[in-house]
């Protein structure tokens, strides 16, 4: 197991807990009819980023372990991993932008 693998798992699951808790909290605020402030939306955005970052780092560590160490990774495998990581981060960015765009339109 990679030396940072345990830390990555802790970050991922702590962020997942914060994400779920903040979504429940935002749901309660919306049910009460109160308007959301930008910082209230920032909490699940930051938490979701750390969930995604933890997922990607764990995937990378597992990939290194299954390949037999960092020296065994080929250039093609690294390119494939980084394309996958960039596509996941792009989808995350698109979702965040769309969320803030829709929230801004709701307040106008």
Buried (B, 14 or more C-beta within 10 A) or exposed (E): EBEEBEEBBEBBEBBBEBBEEBBEEBEEBEEEEEEEEEEBBEBBBBBBBBBBBBBBBBBBBEBBEEEEEEEEBEEEEEEEBEEEBEEBBEEBEEEBEEBBEEBEEEEE
